[in-house]
Amino acid sequence: MQSAAETRPSRPRTDTHSKQPAPEKSLRHTGAVVTGTAAAPSPEPSARPKSARRLAMEEARRSKRPSRADRQAGSTPQPDRTLDDAGFPRLLQQTLTAARSAASTRDMVDTLVTLGGRLDADTAWRSLTRAETAAVRMLTAPGRAPGAGEPGGPEQPPADAAFTSTLALSPQGRLVVTVPQRRSLPAEAAATGVAARISWSPEDLAAYAGLFTDVRRRTEHEVAECRALLAELGQEGRTTAVDAIRGAVFLVPPVMLYKDDSVFSNLKDEKNLTGKSLLPTHPDCFFHHLDRLPLELWTDEEAVVVTCLWLAYSSGGPNRVESFNGVQLTLENVADNFRTTRAVYLEAAPELSIDEIPVAELPSVHSLLTAAAQIAAARAVLVAERRIHYDINATIRRKSERALPRAERPGRHELGVCERLSDLLPGAGRDFAAVLDVLDDPWLRAPRGEFATGFEALVHATVDASVDLFGADFAMSRGIRSLPKLIDALGRRDWAEIVSWELPDFYCCVVPSARAFELHGGDRVKVADSAWAMSARMQYNTWHVMPGNLPKDPAVQARDFLAPHVLPDLAVHSDLHHRGHVANLIRFSARSPEPVRVTDEITFKSLTDLRVLRCTGEPFDQADLIGVTHVARFLAQLSERVAAAAVAGRPIEVTSFDHRWHRTSIAGPVPSLESHV
């Protein structure tokens, strides 16, 4: 992005006598500029200079993609990349192919459930309905003879075959198993692909019927428990619960949950929950008017879904709902989730008090509600002290919480960054604290090398060092370009102005590694395209979460925003769903969003971060994530220095890290636009 001075059209010249703007006629129409009463001679057409306004308009029309920098935006003879069935659709087909050639029914089912090993088995099995679980238990029971359609089974079903069960994958990657109570395969699963059609013998059917007795008993108990709780809540309590859940799924997309065969999601393809593509008031929203209906008109499914989500929300707010992505909403799964969460929290902080959650044959909703309150209280402490982090498996978009170990400072990543900064700094700094000690406002404000300020030079040098120290293919850090402007608007409580800022008001510095160039065949322009795509997306992310730090003013509430990120995370298999991740091969990441104290009274969550990415190789681990949190905190402290300087009347603003910077720093000078405008 260019600075305001570069893009703002020039102001009309002022007549020295009248102090009023003098008339100016366009060169395009008259060939001369008339100021006051004297007309300047018309220059030759070949020498006619372009006005600042025209230059600004040409620049505004220019494509920001580095590979198209010599042409207008939106003009290309053909797409740069075609994704075809890349990402998740390809994974589904690969999984089905592997399952069809499995050596046994157990191997086939394991391949389908875990999507070829991308999901841990414990989580993956929780995506099946109770009836499907019973069917799989029967089909994989020790000593059972395989039927037709199974590995090792006969080619044709016997004459006395009792049932044929179909195993397939849903578009969301869930194993679908047809059972006697649901004999038809859903059309969307059939379209994705069938792995096998397995013939059941009369003995198989009898075994399944015995297992289904327990399925019915558990389902009836669950419905009774959920309806009893909802009745106790009363109309007002149910409205509170539905409103809270609706707000939660709006703030933390993507959400993808199961209840039997139903999918509940705010993703655009499956949307029936409020989110970016479905308003809370839309009739297709699952929660629309649900709280206004008398409880007797609620379906059993609605009662169970709302109760399970209310328990999840009560255990720590909106982000706890994400831990149920990709699994069935049942009281058993809620209880198991709470037990796992308790163990993680006590690992992170053994001094916490969280009662043990007993393993009951049939879960009690009241005991789960009590446990939820204790988990929420413990989570508030751990989040404030950042003693947990997320493990994200993007295959099913599931976030699991893990303990984040404490580490001695300075670690190797901190020492490595400081060593790389030594030539830039005004004094010696072995660790981040020492670096901050040698910096002052005049140094941060003054130009450094190719950068307009020392602050920008430090951000770039830190990100550049992180590429090597973390073995990343790309590293990046984002933020707001003008902390002085933010501080001024906060002082005036002008929330409307703050939420009116657009993507160019934010920045993200992206630096590629040498390996990134190898991954793109040595094409520097393609690497620049990827880097700018990442930078633009991170600008959007900062824009998207920043209003979540503001009061609930009508102007703020009218803006689309997400809850600001708080916890660091490790992510795997990110190259499956998000189109940008698929196109740019973003598979593994480690990230630490950081709060920035803007004034003595106001702190903005997730106003900056450090993110490192790998396109191939091994995932990042906890040791990497700890290092990322330390470097990210240093970047946040630099931003806090800039904020303090602004409060003291010494403004520092970021003008680097726009599309031009990413083009020139990675691929060389931006070509002329002349022949395309």
PyMOL commands that set and color helices and strands:
alter all, ss='L'
color gray80, all
select helices_A, chain A and resi 4-7+27-30+45-47+52-61+66-68+88-100+105-114+121-125+130-139+187-192+202-251+290-292+295-297+300-314+318-324+331-348+365-384+412-421+432-438+441-445+454-469+483-491+495-500+503-505+514-519+524-549+554-557+579-583+622-647+659-667+674-676
alter helices_A, ss='H'
color red, helices_A
select strands_A, chain A and resi 34-35+38-39+163-169+175-177+194-200+256-259+262-265+388-393+398-403+474-480+506-512+569-572+588-597+603-614
alter strands_A, ss='S'
color yellow, strands_A
deselect
rebuild
show_as cartoon
